[in-house]
Amino acid sequence: MTGTIWVAWQFAVRQDAQYNEQRLLRKEVAIERSMTYVLDRIPGPFYTEDIPLVFSNRICELSDVHGLDISLYTPDGRLLTQSSVEANDAADMRLPDAILSPLGHSAESVERMDLGQVVLAYWNVKNSEDKVVGIAQVRYEKRTVETGDFKSFLIQLAPLYVVLILGGALIAALLSNRLIRILTLIRDRMSELDPSQEQLPIAYQQSDAIGGLVDEYNTLLRHLQKTIGELAQKEREGAWRLMAMQVAHEIKNPLTPIKLGVQQLERSWVDQSPDFDARLKRFCKTASTQIDVLAEIAQDFSLLADIGIQDLEPVNLSKVVEEVTGLFQIGDDHIQWEVEGFGDHVVVRGSMPHLLRVFNNLISNAVHAMVDQPNKVIRIVCESRNEGWQITVQDNGSGIEESQLEQVFQPHFTLKKGGAGLGLTITRSVVNQLGGSIYVSTKQGNWTVFTLWFPVA
């Protein structure tokens, strides 16, 4: 019984403390909004010397509405006006430095001074120019627990506590065996629940509360088994659809520049360009490389779309970038290329076909982003960074919205019309498997930069 009284008393004290805290916070917000409402409707600028004139009557109205004493001070702590001239102790003539200093350092904070039964709250008052023109003080008197009322309340409840304790013990003794037995059965059946195995329903014939619980369990069991079957079917269908989209996307990237190169060669042949032989030789070399990439893609997806980079070897990134940019230069000769920092020393451990797919995806996206730009520029820069090579691929296209940056590497996200949204997902997968990293930054309407990092071979 003593423990119950102590718990009830502590609960009442905590409830009162929580009530006082929440009520003071609500009052602070309400008074601050009321003051802001008044200040926002003053034409022209508002300064410290205008406070007594503006709030001479309204401060009393605010005090009556909210039931609190309100005082206003200058920013250096001198009293300007207060809601009650009778309660002289409600406001000091000058604020202490312990209040002024925190308010001066943080113009948005609310400072409080707890005086026991009274709490004083202070905050800065700003004008329309966001300048501090004064300091507001609110005096709040706490609500306390009445000891006499609390004791009377407990005395009245004492007989009820005795009856409840005895009655509860009796009922528990009568029902415990039956209740525990059926609940134990349900617990055991739920612990043995295996979605991959067929489960038998619980047999219980009586129509009571336990019977309702058993019926709900049996219904849920049937629904679960049905749902598992449907999800398994959808998962199988979705896996095949996703794999088909990945195959189509991966094959499309190398085919697009090859098609553009063929068209360029055809125009050169018709125009009898003097450098046709050189163009043909360069196209055949890059097209052969891209065909090898297509063969590697087919081999990868024959293993159910598992990229599977296993045999790593030293790869010169300058050759990778040269192969990819060379093919895109054949397809679109209106792009200005800026390639810096590459050389024979830029070597990483990886796979030539997979790295070609990485840069194919990035440059293909860059070309698409610049489709409406009159001056197309792609800048590829390599730098030594953190015992590895950092490569940035930047275009001057339309950029990406800030809200979409987190979705760039997620499956099915694309800004291309009809795109599958898998290119950057596969790109990140390849980079991660090679021990590297990739992230994107952008400025909408100006540029997009993909930054890759690979460890030195």
Secondary structure, DSSP 8 states (H G I E B T S, - for coil): -HHHHHHHHHHHHHHHHHHHHHHHHHHHHHHHHHHHHHHHTSSS---GGGHHHHHHHHHHHHHHHHTSEEEEE-TTSBEEEES-SS-GGGS-SB--HHHHHHHHH-TT-EEEEE-SSEEEEEEEEE-TTS-EEEEEEEEEE-----HHHHHHHHHHHHHHHHHHHHHHHHHHHHHHHHHHHHHHHHHHHHHT--TTS----------SHHHHHHHHHHHHHHHHHHHHHHHHHHHHHHHHHHHHHHHHHHHHHHHHHHHHHHHHHHHHHHTT-TTHHHHHHHHHHHHHHHHHHHHHHHHHHTTTT-------EEEEHHHHHHHHHHHHHHH-TTEEEEEES--TT-EEEE-HHHHHHHHHHHHHHHHHHTTT-SSEEEEEEEEE-SSEEEEEEEE-S----GGGGGGTTSTT--SSTT--S-HHHHHHHHHHHTT-EEEEEEETTTEEEEEEEEEB-
